[in-house]
């Protein structure tokens, strides 16, 4: 029997059926960045699937004990009982929930860029920013399922920008795709409305676009360094739509990361890889986790 996997993000919810080797057989998606009720649309989409095992990767915060999710960027879902709702549709299936970035980290460690690595920080830079951990070869969730949710670490104490979570100075307010676009627009950039356009402007030499991306990259370098300072691990895999921009993004990030991590005194060697599984990583990780033995 195939595995059903969901990857719940701020823009869309991907749904897929995967085989025993975690290869995607078919995939659809429904929007999550909508004011219309999400669950009725998602429930209808799920009717075409069958499964004995279900893995759900969701943007955080989540509560693995209660089986609920409260993604910061999906305002209509607060303590939404996703596990109970899924069991209502698939009463005979096992349902397992984990953080979306934990799912990415797990997938990349087993089938992607981190094969053979015991300890890994997975990072997703997209509409939001998140992190996930694999420690000693296993997904590490923390007590509620929100370990490494570092997009909402405050790195700008004097910042006046209020994050969607309510804090000021969160990493997300500087480094996620839409915020880099907003930063450029405040400086006068008017050549588009999304990060794809911003990255293209930077490639064409637009100084405002280059500055906005550079600032976001530096913020991400600070955030990742802070996590590594706590964990003392030396492998990072970065994915998400923003990371697909190529050298215009990776070059300034690696420059800033090299500078920031050297201050630690023990992070002189850190391997940084682009995610190999790209947009499918969350689904693949959810499928892998659906087959994991509890413990």
Helices and strands as residue ranges (DSSP letters): E 3-8, E 12-18, E 24-31, H 38-46, E 53-58, E 62-63, E 68-69, H 82-89, E 94-99, H 100-111, E 120-125, E 129-135, E 138-140, G 150-152, H 172-175, H 177-186, H 195-203, H 207-231, E 235-239, G 241-245, H 247-261, G 262-264, E 271-274, G 278-280, H 281-290
